[in-house]
Amino acid sequence: MDMSPGLTIRIVTGMDVAREIIFVKASIVYEVKGQTAILAQTDPPLLASTLHKDIIVTYLVKRDEVMARHGFPARIVEFIDYTLSSGKAVEAVVIEKTGEEQPYDVRMFYRVVPTGRSDLSMTIHGTPIQVLDISLGGARVSHDKSLDLQSNAVVNASIEMNGRAYSFGARVLRTWDGESEDFKLRFASMQFTNMDETLQYALSQKIHGIERESLPEESLS
C-alpha cells in the first residue's frame, strides 16, 4: 500500500451522479500493515452506518517530478479506539484495500460555466447544443426541442476546443423543460463516458482556462 503514517488523505464516501457531487472527508494515516490501514476518524465523523461500505482513499504522490492525486478502492472494516504515540486515546477507522491504485481526480465533478471567450462548443448526434456548465465528468446543456433526448440514453457527442473536435459517448441522466412556454428549449444533464486520455487532458486544460476567465483581472498575475 503506497501510504505511510502521517500522510494526509481524502476519503470519497459517495457520489451523486445526477447532481455531479462527490462527498469527501479528510483524514490522516495512523498505521499501515499489508492491505490494511488505520486512519484517523474524520470530522464530521464517519457514521456506524458506513461499516463495511466501499470508499475510495485518495492522496498526493510524486510521479515524474509532478504531484498527482492517486487513489484506491477500500472497505471500512471496523471502528476502534486507538492509542497515539503520545499516549492519547482517539477514535480511528480500520480500512482494507480492495483494488489497485490509479490516478484519481476529486475535481472530476468541479463545474465551470463557459462564456463566449471560452472557445468551447458541443454537439450531440451532430446537432449543436448550448453548454450551460461542464466538468470532467459531464455537462448540463440546453437544446432545441427538435433534438429528442431521453433519460438513460447513450448518445454520440463531440466537443470542439481550440479548433479541434473530440468525439466520445455520453449518457443522458435526466431531462426537463424550460419554465417558459415562450422558449422552445429543453435541458439535460449527462455523464461523459469512454473519453480517451487525450480528450481528458484537453478538457482538463480547458476547464482550468475557463476557471481563470472567471477570476478578477488583478488576480491573474
TORTITI-251583 format. One line per 8 residues: number of its first residue (from 1); their letters; for each residue x, y negated, z of C-alpha. Coordinates in nm, 2 decimals. Each point is the difference from the previous one (the first is absolute). Example, Ala and Ser with C-alpha at 12.3 -4.5 7.8 and 13.67 -1.06 7.14 Angstrom:
<sites>
1 = as = 1.23 0.45 0.78 ~ 0.14 -0.34 -0.07 .
</sites>
This chain:
<sites>
1 = mdmspglt = 0.00 0.00 0.00 ~ 0.16 -0.33 -0.12 ~ -0.08 -0.19 0.33 ~ 0.20 -0.07 0.31 ~ -0.09 -0.12 0.35 ~ -0.06 -0.37 0.02 ~ -0.13 -0.03 -0.36 ~ -0.30 -0.23 -0.05 .
9 = irivtgmd = -0.27 0.17 -0.21 ~ -0.34 -0.07 -0.13 ~ -0.27 0.27 0.03 ~ -0.27 0.00 -0.27 ~ -0.31 0.15 0.17 ~ -0.25 -0.03 -0.28 ~ -0.12 -0.20 -0.30 ~ -0.32 -0.13 -0.15 .
17 = vareiifv = 0.05 0.05 -0.37 ~ -0.32 -0.18 -0.10 ~ 0.10 -0.32 0.19 ~ 0.38 0.05 -0.07 ~ 0.10 -0.02 0.36 ~ 0.25 0.21 0.19 ~ 0.02 0.03 0.38 ~ 0.35 -0.03 0.14 .
25 = kasivyev = 0.14 0.02 0.35 ~ 0.36 -0.08 0.12 ~ 0.20 0.24 0.21 ~ 0.36 0.10 0.10 ~ 0.16 0.34 -0.02 ~ 0.10 0.14 0.34 ~ 0.13 0.34 -0.09 ~ 0.04 0.23 -0.30 .
33 = kgqtaila = 0.04 0.37 0.00 ~ -0.03 0.19 -0.33 ~ -0.33 -0.07 -0.16 ~ -0.15 -0.15 0.32 ~ 0.04 -0.35 0.13 ~ -0.11 -0.19 0.32 ~ -0.13 -0.35 -0.07 ~ -0.10 -0.29 0.22 .
41 = qtdpplla = -0.37 -0.04 0.04 ~ -0.13 -0.28 -0.22 ~ -0.16 -0.32 0.11 ~ -0.30 0.02 -0.04 ~ 0.05 0.37 0.08 ~ -0.08 0.30 -0.21 ~ -0.32 0.15 0.14 ~ -0.05 0.36 0.11 .
49 = stlhkdii = -0.23 0.04 -0.30 ~ 0.31 -0.02 -0.23 ~ 0.14 0.32 0.16 ~ 0.09 0.25 -0.28 ~ -0.07 -0.27 -0.26 ~ 0.22 -0.06 -0.30 ~ 0.21 -0.32 -0.02 ~ 0.28 -0.15 -0.20 .
57 = vtylvkrd = 0.32 -0.11 0.18 ~ 0.19 -0.27 -0.19 ~ 0.33 -0.18 0.07 ~ 0.28 -0.19 -0.17 ~ 0.30 0.18 -0.14 ~ 0.30 -0.12 -0.21 ~ 0.02 0.14 -0.35 ~ 0.26 -0.12 -0.24 .
65 = evmarhgf = 0.07 -0.30 0.22 ~ -0.37 -0.10 -0.01 ~ -0.24 0.03 0.29 ~ -0.31 0.20 -0.10 ~ -0.30 0.13 0.19 ~ -0.03 0.38 0.00 ~ -0.25 0.22 0.18 ~ -0.13 0.36 0.05 .
73 = parivefi = -0.33 0.16 0.10 ~ -0.03 0.12 0.36 ~ -0.25 0.13 0.25 ~ -0.06 -0.12 0.35 ~ 0.07 0.30 0.22 ~ -0.06 -0.14 0.36 ~ 0.01 -0.29 0.23 ~ 0.25 0.02 0.29 .
81 = dytlssgk = 0.16 -0.19 0.28 ~ 0.36 -0.07 -0.09 ~ 0.29 -0.12 0.22 ~ 0.23 -0.25 -0.15 ~ 0.38 -0.01 0.08 ~ -0.07 -0.28 0.24 ~ -0.23 0.23 0.20 ~ -0.32 -0.18 -0.10 .
89 = aveavvie = -0.29 0.22 -0.09 ~ -0.20 -0.09 -0.31 ~ -0.26 0.14 -0.23 ~ 0.13 0.17 -0.31 ~ -0.13 0.17 -0.31 ~ 0.14 0.33 -0.14 ~ -0.01 0.05 -0.37 ~ 0.09 0.28 -0.24 .
97 = ktgeeqpy = 0.13 -0.07 -0.35 ~ -0.22 0.18 -0.26 ~ 0.15 -0.11 -0.33 ~ 0.30 -0.15 -0.18 ~ 0.13 -0.35 0.02 ~ -0.07 -0.23 -0.29 ~ -0.01 -0.37 -0.08 ~ -0.31 -0.16 0.16 .
105 = dvrmfyrv = -0.12 -0.35 -0.05 ~ -0.23 -0.13 0.28 ~ -0.07 -0.30 -0.22 ~ -0.18 0.23 -0.25 ~ -0.33 -0.17 0.08 ~ 0.13 -0.36 0.03 ~ -0.22 -0.19 -0.24 ~ 0.09 -0.32 -0.19 .
113 = vptgrsdl = -0.23 -0.22 -0.21 ~ 0.14 -0.07 -0.35 ~ -0.03 -0.35 -0.15 ~ 0.03 -0.14 -0.35 ~ 0.37 -0.02 0.05 ~ 0.04 0.36 0.10 ~ 0.04 0.15 -0.35 ~ -0.20 0.31 0.09 .
121 = smtihgtp = -0.30 0.14 -0.18 ~ -0.18 0.33 0.01 ~ -0.23 0.21 -0.22 ~ -0.22 0.31 0.05 ~ -0.06 0.22 -0.30 ~ 0.14 -0.29 -0.21 ~ -0.25 -0.26 0.14 ~ 0.15 -0.30 0.17 .
129 = iqvldisl = -0.10 -0.05 0.37 ~ 0.06 -0.27 0.26 ~ 0.23 0.10 0.28 ~ -0.13 -0.15 0.33 ~ 0.28 0.14 0.21 ~ 0.26 0.27 -0.04 ~ 0.24 0.22 0.20 ~ 0.23 0.29 -0.07 .
137 = ggarvshd = -0.29 0.23 0.10 ~ -0.29 -0.15 -0.20 ~ -0.20 -0.31 -0.10 ~ -0.33 -0.17 0.02 ~ -0.13 -0.12 -0.33 ~ -0.29 -0.16 -0.17 ~ -0.13 0.09 -0.35 ~ -0.28 -0.06 -0.25 .
145 = ksldlqsn = -0.30 0.24 0.04 ~ 0.08 0.14 -0.34 ~ 0.28 0.20 0.17 ~ -0.17 0.28 0.18 ~ 0.20 0.10 0.31 ~ -0.13 0.27 0.24 ~ 0.12 0.08 0.35 ~ 0.24 0.30 0.01 .
153 = avvnasie = 0.07 -0.03 -0.38 ~ 0.36 0.03 -0.12 ~ 0.08 -0.26 -0.26 ~ 0.28 -0.09 -0.23 ~ 0.16 -0.33 0.11 ~ 0.27 -0.23 -0.13 ~ 0.19 -0.28 0.17 ~ 0.19 -0.26 -0.20 .
161 = mngraysf = 0.28 -0.19 0.17 ~ 0.26 -0.22 -0.14 ~ -0.09 0.11 -0.36 ~ 0.01 0.37 0.07 ~ -0.30 0.23 0.03 ~ 0.00 0.30 0.24 ~ -0.27 0.28 -0.03 ~ -0.11 0.20 0.30 .
169 = garvlrtw = -0.31 0.16 0.16 ~ -0.23 -0.14 0.26 ~ -0.29 0.13 0.21 ~ -0.30 -0.23 0.05 ~ -0.08 0.00 0.37 ~ -0.32 -0.21 0.00 ~ -0.19 -0.25 -0.22 ~ -0.24 -0.28 0.08 .
177 = dgesedfk = -0.19 -0.28 -0.18 ~ 0.06 -0.37 0.03 ~ -0.23 -0.19 0.24 ~ -0.14 -0.23 -0.28 ~ -0.21 0.12 -0.29 ~ 0.14 -0.29 -0.20 ~ 0.33 0.18 -0.04 ~ 0.01 0.33 -0.18 .
185 = lrfasmqf = 0.29 0.13 0.20 ~ 0.07 0.31 0.19 ~ 0.27 0.07 0.25 ~ 0.21 0.31 0.08 ~ 0.27 0.11 0.23 ~ 0.24 0.27 -0.12 ~ 0.29 0.21 0.11 ~ 0.30 0.03 -0.23 .
193 = tnmdetlq = 0.12 0.36 -0.09 ~ 0.29 0.16 -0.18 ~ 0.21 -0.32 -0.02 ~ 0.36 0.08 -0.10 ~ 0.30 -0.15 0.18 ~ 0.05 -0.26 -0.28 ~ -0.35 -0.14 0.05 ~ 0.02 0.01 0.38 .
201 = yalsqkih = 0.32 -0.20 0.00 ~ -0.13 -0.25 -0.26 ~ -0.33 -0.05 0.19 ~ 0.19 -0.03 0.33 ~ 0.21 -0.28 -0.14 ~ -0.31 -0.17 -0.15 ~ -0.18 0.02 0.34 ~ 0.30 -0.16 0.17 .
209 = giereslp = 0.00 -0.27 -0.26 ~ -0.37 -0.07 0.04 ~ 0.06 -0.01 0.38 ~ 0.26 -0.27 -0.05 ~ -0.23 -0.20 -0.22 ~ -0.24 -0.04 0.29 ~ 0.27 -0.14 0.23 ~ 0.04 -0.38 0.04 .
217 = eesls = 0.27 -0.13 -0.23 ~ 0.21 -0.13 0.28 ~ 0.04 0.35 0.14 ~ 0.14 0.14 -0.33 ~ 0.37 -0.08 0.08 .
</sites>
